């Protein structure tokens, strides 16, 4: 693994989000209920920014436009383009389901580290 130190832990309090750049990748960091997650900043469906995505009770992040939902831990698709009704499903057929890339995170020495090469 190749870990990159991205920010101090106090820069990402519970409930906050922040986009960091590692190489050519924009990574969305989220502190959800005290756990830090790192996911791709763009939805794999239509390349929409995920920073304003809702977090569901079952631990998914939802794209703010077409409402595709992805598991925060694994990136797996929980729901693919359900919005807008009818049109969203047709748009989903045009683009195959793709997981949201997620990255390993560790919190150590008051810093957040990400491995983008896993």
N, C-alpha and C positions, 0 to 999 in steps of 0.2 A: 504494500500500500504506500501511496505517496500523499502524505497529509500536508495540507496548506492551512496555516493560521489565517483566519479571515477577520474576526473582530473580537473585542473583549466581551465577556459574558454580560457585563452591565449595559452594553449597547443594545441588548435584545431582551428586555424584560418580558415576563409572561404576557401573552396576548399581542405582542408586537411582531412586526415583519420587517425585513430589510433585504434589498437586493444587493448582492456582492458580485464582483467580477473576478473570475479566475481564468487566466488566459483569455480565450475568446468566448467563454461561457458566462452567461448571466444566471446566477443561482439565487433562488428565493429561499431565504432563511425564515423559519417560523418558530416562535416559541409558543406552543400550544399546550396549555395546562402544565407548564413546567418542563415539557420535553421539547428539545430542539430538533427540527427537521430541516433537511436541505433538498429542494426539488428544483427541476427546471423552471425557469421563470416564464416560459411560454407553453401554452396548451398545445399538445401534439396534433390536435384536430385542425385549428385554423390559425395557430401561432399568436393567440391572444395572450396578453400579459396576465399572469395569475395572481399578482399581488393583492387584488381586491376580491379574490375568490373566497367564498364562504366556507367555513369549516363545519362539517356536520357532526352530529352526536356520535356517529360511528367511526369518526376519524378519517374522513375524506375531505379533500379540497375540491370545490366545485368551480368550474370555469364560469366567470361572470357573464359570458355572452350566450353560449349554447348549452350551458349547464352540464357538460360532461363532468363526471365525478371520478376522482382517482384516490386510491388509498394512500395516505401520507407515508406509511411505512414501506410499502412495496411498489407504489406507483401503478398497481394494477387497476384496470378500468372497472368501476362499479356501475357506471351508467354512461352510455355513449350518446351524445347529442339529442337529448329529449326535448329541446326547446328551439324554436317555437313549435307548438304542436303541429303534426303532420310534416311541415317543412323541415323541422329538425331531423326527423327520422329519415327523410329523403337525403338531406345533407350528410347524415351519418353513413348512408349507403355509398355515397361518392368517395368518402374517405374511410378506409378500414380502421377498426379499433387499434389504437396504439397506446401503450402505457406511458405514463408521465415519468420521465427519468428521475430517479431519486439517488441521493448520494450519501454514503456513510458519514456520520457526524460523531465527533467526540468532544466532550467538554473537559478541559484539563488546564490547570494553572490559570484559572480565571479567563480562559480564552476558548473560542469555538474554532474547531478544526474541521475541514472537509477533505474527503478523498474523492477527487473527480475522475480518477483513473481506474476505479474498480469496475 
